[in-house]
């Protein structure tokens, strides 16, 4: 099965630094992003990405 790789970066900021951002793509939870960090997620490819 083909997958698409997403890299999601969150800029470091004092305001809201302790909040986690929960990320979901196509209804699939891919993780949380902390202040100043990034996550990489591989999700199944769907026709709209082609």
PDB file of N, CA, C, O and CB in Angstrom:
ATOM      1  N   UNK A   1       0.849  -1.179   0.000  1.00  0.00           N
ATOM      2  CA  UNK A   1       0.000   0.000   0.000  1.00  0.00           C
ATOM      3  C   UNK A   1       0.891   1.238   0.000  1.00  0.00           C
ATOM      4  O   UNK A   1       1.885   1.293   0.725  1.00  0.00           O
ATOM      5  CB  UNK A   1      -0.964   0.000   1.225  1.00  0.00           C
ATOM      6  N   UNK A   2       0.541   2.217  -0.801  1.00  0.00           N
ATOM      7  CA  UNK A   2       1.279   3.478  -0.844  1.00  0.00           C
ATOM      8  C   UNK A   2       0.940   4.323   0.371  1.00  0.00           C
ATOM      9  O   UNK A   2      -0.177   4.287   0.887  1.00  0.00           O
ATOM     10  CB  UNK A   2       0.967   4.251  -2.137  1.00  0.00           C
ATOM     11  N   UNK A   3       1.930   5.083   0.814  1.00  0.00           N
ATOM     12  CA  UNK A   3       1.713   5.993   1.936  1.00  0.00           C
ATOM     13  C   UNK A   3       2.205   7.387   1.561  1.00  0.00           C
ATOM     14  O   UNK A   3       2.973   7.561   0.616  1.00  0.00           O
ATOM     15  CB  UNK A   3       2.435   5.482   3.212  1.00  0.00           C
ATOM     16  N   UNK A   4       1.747   8.362   2.316  1.00  0.00           N
ATOM     17  CA  UNK A   4       2.181   9.749   2.172  1.00  0.00           C
ATOM     18  C   UNK A   4       2.813  10.149   3.489  1.00  0.00           C
ATOM     19  O   UNK A   4       2.259   9.882   4.555  1.00  0.00           O
ATOM     20  CB  UNK A   4       0.987  10.706   1.787  1.00  0.00           C
ATOM     21  N   UNK A   5       3.972  10.788   3.423  1.00  0.00           N
ATOM     22  CA  UNK A   5       4.664  11.224   4.642  1.00  0.00           C
ATOM     23  C   UNK A   5       4.392  12.705   4.876  1.00  0.00           C
ATOM     24  O   UNK A   5       4.609  13.537   3.995  1.00  0.00           O
ATOM     25  CB  UNK A   5       6.199  10.958   4.542  1.00  0.00           C
ATOM     26  N   UNK A   6       3.918  13.017   6.069  1.00  0.00           N
ATOM     27  CA  UNK A   6       3.679  14.393   6.493  1.00  0.00           C
ATOM     28  C   UNK A   6       4.677  14.729   7.593  1.00  0.00           C
ATOM     29  O   UNK A   6       4.881  13.934   8.511  1.00  0.00           O
ATOM     30  CB  UNK A   6       2.204  14.594   6.987  1.00  0.00           C
ATOM     31  N   UNK A   7       5.295  15.895   7.507  1.00  0.00           N
ATOM     32  CA  UNK A   7       6.140  16.407   8.579  1.00  0.00           C
ATOM     33  C   UNK A   7       5.479  17.675   9.084  1.00  0.00           C
ATOM     34  O   UNK A   7       5.281  18.629   8.331  1.00  0.00           O
ATOM     35  CB  UNK A   7       7.620  16.673   8.094  1.00  0.00           C
ATOM     36  N   UNK A   8       5.140  17.677  10.363  1.00  0.00           N
ATOM     37  CA  UNK A   8       4.414  18.794  10.962  1.00  0.00           C
ATOM     38  C   UNK A   8       5.326  19.441  11.994  1.00  0.00           C
ATOM     39  O   UNK A   8       5.765  18.787  12.940  1.00  0.00           O
ATOM     40  CB  UNK A   8       3.063  18.325  11.612  1.00  0.00           C
ATOM     41  N   UNK A   9       5.611  20.736  11.807  1.00  0.00           N
ATOM     42  CA  UNK A   9       6.490  21.470  12.703  1.00  0.00           C
ATOM     43  C   UNK A   9       5.692  22.496  13.494  1.00  0.00           C
ATOM     44  O   UNK A   9       4.783  23.143  12.974  1.00  0.00           O
ATOM     45  CB  UNK A   9       7.618  22.154  11.916  1.00  0.00           C
ATOM     46  N   UNK A  10       6.056  22.626  14.758  1.00  0.00           N
ATOM     47  CA  UNK A  10       5.429  23.641  15.611  1.00  0.00           C
ATOM     48  C   UNK A  10       6.513  24.596  16.075  1.00  0.00           C
ATOM     49  O   UNK A  10       7.499  24.178  16.681  1.00  0.00           O
ATOM     50  CB  UNK A  10       4.686  22.992  16.834  1.00  0.00           C
ATOM     51  N   UNK A  11       6.332  25.866  15.794  1.00  0.00           N
ATOM     52  CA  UNK A  11       7.313  26.861  16.202  1.00  0.00           C
ATOM     53  C   UNK A  11       7.316  27.000  17.721  1.00  0.00           C
ATOM     54  O   UNK A  11       6.281  26.868  18.373  1.00  0.00           O
ATOM     55  CB  UNK A  11       7.022  28.218  15.535  1.00  0.00           C
ATOM     56  N   UNK A  12       8.488  27.265  18.266  1.00  0.00           N
ATOM     57  CA  UNK A  12       8.609  27.503  19.696  1.00  0.00           C
ATOM     58  C   UNK A  12       8.007  28.863  20.031  1.00  0.00           C
ATOM     59  O   UNK A  12       8.270  29.853  19.348  1.00  0.00           O
ATOM     60  CB  UNK A  12      10.091  27.427  20.148  1.00  0.00           C
ATOM     61  N   UNK A  13       7.199  28.903  21.086  1.00  0.00           N
ATOM     62  CA  UNK A  13       6.579  30.153  21.524  1.00  0.00           C
ATOM     63  C   UNK A  13       6.329  30.078  23.023  1.00  0.00           C
ATOM     64  O   UNK A  13       5.986  29.021  23.552  1.00  0.00           O
ATOM     65  CB  UNK A  13       5.252  30.426  20.752  1.00  0.00           C
ATOM     66  N   UNK A  14       6.500  31.198  23.698  1.00  0.00           N
ATOM     67  CA  UNK A  14       6.255  31.233  25.136  1.00  0.00           C
ATOM     68  C   UNK A  14       4.768  31.067  25.434  1.00  0.00           C
ATOM     69  O   UNK A  14       4.381  30.350  26.357  1.00  0.00           O
ATOM     70  CB  UNK A  14       6.776  32.545  25.737  1.00  0.00           C
ATOM     71  N   UNK A  15       3.947  31.740  24.643  1.00  0.00           N
ATOM     72  CA  UNK A  15       2.500  31.654  24.822  1.00  0.00           C
ATOM     73  C   UNK A  15       2.012  30.271  24.397  1.00  0.00           C
ATOM     74  O   UNK A  15       2.215  29.862  23.253  1.00  0.00           O
ATOM     75  CB  UNK A  15       1.776  32.762  24.012  1.00  0.00           C
ATOM     76  N   UNK A  16       1.382  29.568  25.298  1.00  0.00           N
ATOM     77  CA  UNK A  16       0.858  28.241  24.993  1.00  0.00           C
ATOM     78  C   UNK A  16       1.912  27.153  24.979  1.00  0.00           C
ATOM     79  O   UNK A  16       1.681  26.079  24.424  1.00  0.00           O
ATOM     80  CB  UNK A  16       0.174  28.267  23.680  1.00  0.00           C
ATOM     81  N   UNK A  17       3.066  27.409  25.579  1.00  0.00           N
ATOM     82  CA  UNK A  17       4.176  26.458  25.532  1.00  0.00           C
ATOM     83  C   UNK A  17       3.846  25.113  26.169  1.00  0.00           C
ATOM     84  O   UNK A  17       4.410  24.093  25.773  1.00  0.00           O
ATOM     85  CB  UNK A  17       5.375  27.047  26.215  1.00  0.00           C
ATOM     86  N   UNK A  18       2.954  25.091  27.134  1.00  0.00           N
ATOM     87  CA  UNK A  18       2.654  23.843  27.838  1.00  0.00           C
ATOM     88  C   UNK A  18       1.497  23.063  27.215  1.00  0.00           C
ATOM     89  O   UNK A  18       1.155  21.978  27.685  1.00  0.00           O
ATOM     90  CB  UNK A  18       2.335  24.139  29.280  1.00  0.00           C
ATOM     91  N   UNK A  19       0.898  23.608  26.167  1.00  0.00           N
ATOM     92  CA  UNK A  19      -0.206  22.919  25.504  1.00  0.00           C
ATOM     93  C   UNK A  19       0.325  21.953  24.457  1.00  0.00           C
ATOM     94  O   UNK A  19       1.277  22.262  23.741  1.00  0.00           O
ATOM     95  CB  UNK A  19      -1.168  23.928  24.858  1.00  0.00           C
ATOM     96  N   UNK A  20      -0.291  20.793  24.373  1.00  0.00           N
ATOM     97  CA  UNK A  20       0.034  19.832  23.332  1.00  0.00           C
ATOM     98  C   UNK A  20      -0.950  20.009  22.189  1.00  0.00           C
ATOM     99  O   UNK A  20      -2.138  20.235  22.423  1.00  0.00           O
ATOM    100  CB  UNK A  20       0.004  18.377  23.876  1.00  0.00           C
ATOM    101  N   UNK A  21      -0.478  19.910  20.970  1.00  0.00           N
ATOM    102  CA  UNK A  21      -1.356  19.946  19.799  1.00  0.00           C
ATOM    103  C   UNK A  21      -1.548  18.518  19.337  1.00  0.00           C
ATOM    104  O   UNK A  21      -0.589  17.858  18.936  1.00  0.00           O
ATOM    105  CB  UNK A  21      -0.766  20.844  18.650  1.00  0.00           C
ATOM    106  N   UNK A  22      -2.771  18.040  19.389  1.00  0.00           N
ATOM    107  CA  UNK A  22      -3.072  16.694  18.900  1.00  0.00           C
ATOM    108  C   UNK A  22      -3.343  16.773  17.411  1.00  0.00           C
ATOM    109  O   UNK A  22      -4.129  17.607  16.961  1.00  0.00           O
ATOM    110  CB  UNK A  22      -4.287  16.070  19.654  1.00  0.00           C
ATOM    111  N   UNK A  23      -2.702  15.918  16.654  1.00  0.00           N
ATOM    112  CA  UNK A  23      -2.812  15.950  15.201  1.00  0.00           C
ATOM    113  C   UNK A  23      -3.524  14.702  14.696  1.00  0.00           C
ATOM    114  O   UNK A  23      -3.258  13.588  15.146  1.00  0.00           O
ATOM    115  CB  UNK A  23      -1.423  16.071  14.557  1.00  0.00           C
ATOM    116  N   UNK A  24      -4.432  14.915  13.754  1.00  0.00           N
ATOM    117  CA  UNK A  24      -5.073  13.785  13.078  1.00  0.00           C
ATOM    118  C   UNK A  24      -5.149  14.111  11.589  1.00  0.00           C
ATOM    119  O   UNK A  24      -5.356  15.259  11.198  1.00  0.00           O
ATOM    120  CB  UNK A  24      -6.504  13.494  13.670  1.00  0.00           C
ATOM    121  N   UNK A  25      -4.976  13.078  10.771  1.00  0.00           N
ATOM    122  CA  UNK A  25      -5.021  13.219   9.318  1.00  0.00           C
ATOM    123  C   UNK A  25      -5.990  12.174   8.799  1.00  0.00           C
ATOM    124  O   UNK A  25      -5.820  10.982   9.056  1.00  0.00           O
ATOM    125  CB  UNK A  25      -3.595  13.057   8.666  1.00  0.00           C
ATOM    126  N   UNK A  26      -7.001  12.615   8.074  1.00  0.00           N
ATOM    127  CA  UNK A  26      -8.044  11.720   7.552  1.00  0.00           C
ATOM    128  C   UNK A  26      -8.693  10.903   8.664  1.00  0.00           C
ATOM    129  O   UNK A  26      -9.035   9.737   8.464  1.00  0.00           O
ATOM    130  CB  UNK A  26      -7.457  10.781   6.496  1.00  0.00           C
ATOM    131  N   UNK A  27      -8.861  11.507   9.826  1.00  0.00           N
ATOM    132  CA  UNK A  27      -9.495  10.823  10.943  1.00  0.00           C
ATOM    133  C   UNK A  27      -8.587   9.872  11.693  1.00  0.00           C
ATOM    134  O   UNK A  27      -9.029   9.225  12.642  1.00  0.00           O
ATOM    135  CB  UNK A  27     -10.666  10.081  10.459  1.00  0.00           C
ATOM    136  N   UNK A  28      -7.327   9.769  11.291  1.00  0.00           N
ATOM    137  CA  UNK A  28      -6.360   8.886  11.939  1.00  0.00           C
ATOM    138  C   UNK A  28      -5.473   9.727  12.853  1.00  0.00           C
ATOM    139  O   UNK A  28      -4.802  10.648  12.387  1.00  0.00           O
ATOM    140  CB  UNK A  28      -5.503   8.110  10.881  1.00  0.00           C
ATOM    141  N   UNK A  29      -5.464   9.417  14.159  1.00  0.00           N
ATOM    142  CA  UNK A  29      -4.593  10.139  15.082  1.00  0.00           C
ATOM    143  C   UNK A  29      -3.144   9.799  14.768  1.00  0.00           C
ATOM    144  O   UNK A  29      -2.775   8.627  14.682  1.00  0.00           O
ATOM    145  CB  UNK A  29      -4.932   9.794  16.558  1.00  0.00           C
ATOM    146  N   UNK A  30      -2.319  10.842  14.595  1.00  0.00           N
ATOM    147  CA  UNK A  30      -0.914  10.611  14.259  1.00  0.00           C
ATOM    148  C   UNK A  30       0.030  11.016  15.382  1.00  0.00           C
ATOM    149  O   UNK A  30       1.222  10.717  15.312  1.00  0.00           O
ATOM    150  CB  UNK A  30      -0.555  11.364  13.001  1.00  0.00           C
ATOM    151  N   UNK A  31      -0.466  11.684  16.407  1.00  0.00           N
ATOM    152  CA  UNK A  31       0.376  12.025  17.547  1.00  0.00           C
ATOM    153  C   UNK A  31       0.129  13.429  18.050  1.00  0.00           C
ATOM    154  O   UNK A  31      -0.829  14.099  17.664  1.00  0.00           O
ATOM    155  CB  UNK A  31       1.820  11.869  17.184  1.00  0.00           C
ATOM    156  N   UNK A  32       1.029  13.854  18.929  1.00  0.00           N
ATOM    157  CA  UNK A  32       0.959  15.201  19.489  1.00  0.00           C
ATOM    158  C   UNK A  32       2.260  15.926  19.184  1.00  0.00           C
ATOM    159  O   UNK A  32       3.323  15.313  19.082  1.00  0.00           O
ATOM    160  CB  UNK A  32       0.693  15.161  21.023  1.00  0.00           C
ATOM    161  N   UNK A  33       2.158  17.240  19.041  1.00  0.00           N
ATOM    162  CA  UNK A  33       3.331  18.064  18.764  1.00  0.00           C
ATOM    163  C   UNK A  33       3.556  18.977  19.957  1.00  0.00           C
ATOM    164  O   UNK A  33       2.662  19.717  20.366  1.00  0.00           O
ATOM    165  CB  UNK A  33       3.156  18.890  17.447  1.00  0.00           C
ATOM    166  N   UNK A  34       4.741  18.916  20.500  1.00  0.00           N
ATOM    167  CA  UNK A  34       5.110  19.777  21.624  1.00  0.00           C
ATOM    168  C   UNK A  34       5.721  21.082  21.107  1.00  0.00           C
ATOM    169  O   UNK A  34       6.083  21.190  19.935  1.00  0.00           O
ATOM    170  CB  UNK A  34       6.105  19.050  22.569  1.00  0.00           C
ATOM    171  N   UNK A  35       5.825  22.036  21.971  1.00  0.00           N
ATOM    172  CA  UNK A  35       6.363  23.350  21.650  1.00  0.00           C
ATOM    173  C   UNK A  35       7.781  23.228  21.073  1.00  0.00           C
ATOM    174  O   UNK A  35       8.666  22.660  21.712  1.00  0.00           O
ATOM    175  CB  UNK A  35       6.366  24.245  22.904  1.00  0.00           C
ATOM    176  N   UNK A  36       7.991  23.759  19.873  1.00  0.00           N
ATOM    177  CA  UNK A  36       9.310  23.757  19.253  1.00  0.00           C
ATOM    178  C   UNK A  36       9.744  22.425  18.665  1.00  0.00           C
ATOM    179  O   UNK A  36      10.918  22.267  18.329  1.00  0.00           O
ATOM    180  CB  UNK A  36      10.306  24.181  20.244  1.00  0.00           C
ATOM    181  N   UNK A  37       8.854  21.474  18.529  1.00  0.00           N
ATOM    182  CA  UNK A  37       9.197  20.135  18.033  1.00  0.00           C
ATOM    183  C   UNK A  37       8.497  19.859  16.717  1.00  0.00           C
ATOM    184  O   UNK A  37       7.751  20.697  16.211  1.00  0.00           O
ATOM    185  CB  UNK A  37       8.822  19.058  19.064  1.00  0.00           C
ATOM    186  N   UNK A  38       8.745  18.671  16.163  1.00  0.00           N
ATOM    187  CA  UNK A  38       8.072  18.242  14.949  1.00  0.00           C
ATOM    188  C   UNK A  38       7.775  16.754  15.032  1.00  0.00           C
ATOM    189  O   UNK A  38       8.428  16.012  15.766  1.00  0.00           O
ATOM    190  CB  UNK A  38       8.924  18.561  13.705  1.00  0.00           C
ATOM    191  N   UNK A  39       6.776  16.335  14.265  1.00  0.00           N
ATOM    192  CA  UNK A  39       6.477  14.912  14.143  1.00  0.00           C
ATOM    193  C   UNK A  39       6.398  14.573  12.663  1.00  0.00           C
ATOM    194  O   UNK A  39       6.107  15.421  11.819  1.00  0.00           O
ATOM    195  CB  UNK A  39       5.147  14.540  14.881  1.00  0.00           C
ATOM    196  N   UNK A  40       6.663  13.313  12.378  1.00  0.00           N
ATOM    197  CA  UNK A  40       6.541  12.797  11.021  1.00  0.00           C
ATOM    198  C   UNK A  40       5.536  11.667  11.063  1.00  0.00           C
ATOM    199  O   UNK A  40       5.611  10.794  11.928  1.00  0.00           O
ATOM    200  CB  UNK A  40       7.921  12.316  10.450  1.00  0.00           C
ATOM    201  N   UNK A  41       4.595  11.679  10.133  1.00  0.00           N
ATOM    202  CA  UNK A  41       3.546  10.661  10.105  1.00  0.00           C
ATOM    203  C   UNK A  41       3.406  10.102   8.700  1.00  0.00           C
ATOM    204  O   UNK A  41       3.354  10.852   7.725  1.00  0.00           O
ATOM    205  CB  UNK A  41       2.201  11.243  10.590  1.00  0.00           C
ATOM    206  N   UNK A  42       3.344   8.787   8.602  1.00  0.00           N
ATOM    207  CA  UNK A  42       3.058   8.112   7.339  1.00  0.00           C
ATOM    208  C   UNK A  42       1.615   7.643   7.388  1.00  0.00           C
ATOM    209  O   UNK A  42       1.235   6.878   8.274  1.00  0.00           O
ATOM    210  CB  UNK A  42       4.041   6.911   7.084  1.00  0.00           C
ATOM    211  N   UNK A  43       0.818   8.095   6.445  1.00  0.00           N
ATOM    212  CA  UNK A  43      -0.593   7.713   6.400  1.00  0.00           C
ATOM    213  C   UNK A  43      -0.893   7.100   5.037  1.00  0.00           C
ATOM    214  O   UNK A  43      -0.228   7.429   4.054  1.00  0.00           O
ATOM    215  CB  UNK A  43      -1.521   8.939   6.674  1.00  0.00           C
ATOM    216  N   UNK A  44      -1.879   6.221   4.963  1.00  0.00           N
ATOM    217  CA  UNK A  44      -2.222   5.599   3.683  1.00  0.00           C
ATOM    218  C   UNK A  44      -2.620   6.648   2.638  1.00  0.00           C
ATOM    219  O   UNK A  44      -3.330   7.607   2.938  1.00  0.00           O
ATOM    220  CB  UNK A  44      -3.363   4.591   3.874  1.00  0.00           C
ATOM    221  N   UNK A  45      -2.151   6.443   1.427  1.00  0.00           N
ATOM    222  CA  UNK A  45      -2.461   7.351   0.314  1.00  0.00           C
ATOM    223  C   UNK A  45      -3.913   7.152  -0.120  1.00  0.00           C
ATOM    224  O   UNK A  45      -4.407   6.027  -0.203  1.00  0.00           O
ATOM    225  CB  UNK A  45      -1.494   7.109  -0.888  1.00  0.00           C
ATOM    226  N   UNK A  46      -4.580   8.267  -0.391  1.00  0.00           N
ATOM    227  CA  UNK A  46      -5.924   8.228  -0.963  1.00  0.00           C
ATOM    228  C   UNK A  46      -5.886   8.982  -2.288  1.00  0.00           C
ATOM    229  O   UNK A  46      -4.925   9.702  -2.561  1.00  0.00           O
ATOM    230  CB  UNK A  46      -6.988   8.848   0.018  1.00  0.00           C
ATOM    231  N   UNK A  47      -6.901   8.829  -3.100  1.00  0.00           N
ATOM    232  CA  UNK A  47      -6.905   9.377  -4.454  1.00  0.00           C
ATOM    233  C   UNK A  47      -6.704  10.892  -4.501  1.00  0.00           C
ATOM    234  O   UNK A  47      -6.154  11.401  -5.478  1.00  0.00           O
ATOM    235  CB  UNK A  47      -8.195   9.029  -5.131  1.00  0.00           C
ATOM    236  N   UNK A  48      -7.130  11.613  -3.485  1.00  0.00           N
ATOM    237  CA  UNK A  48      -7.042  13.074  -3.511  1.00  0.00           C
ATOM    238  C   UNK A  48      -5.587  13.559  -3.471  1.00  0.00           C
ATOM    239  O   UNK A  48      -5.317  14.674  -3.917  1.00  0.00           O
ATOM    240  CB  UNK A  48      -7.820  13.665  -2.333  1.00  0.00           C
ATOM    241  N   UNK A  49      -4.636  12.761  -2.952  1.00  0.00           N
ATOM    242  CA  UNK A  49      -3.231  13.169  -2.879  1.00  0.00           C
ATOM    243  C   UNK A  49      -2.501  12.991  -4.205  1.00  0.00           C
ATOM    244  O   UNK A  49      -1.411  13.536  -4.375  1.00  0.00           O
ATOM    245  CB  UNK A  49      -2.520  12.380  -1.801  1.00  0.00           C
ATOM    246  N   UNK A  50      -3.060  12.256  -5.133  1.00  0.00           N
ATOM    247  CA  UNK A  50      -2.344  11.935  -6.382  1.00  0.00           C
ATOM    248  C   UNK A  50      -2.321  13.088  -7.339  1.00  0.00           C
ATOM    249  O   UNK A  50      -1.759  12.976  -8.428  1.00  0.00           O
ATOM    250  CB  UNK A  50      -2.967  10.747  -7.061  1.00  0.00           C
TER     251      UNK A  50
END
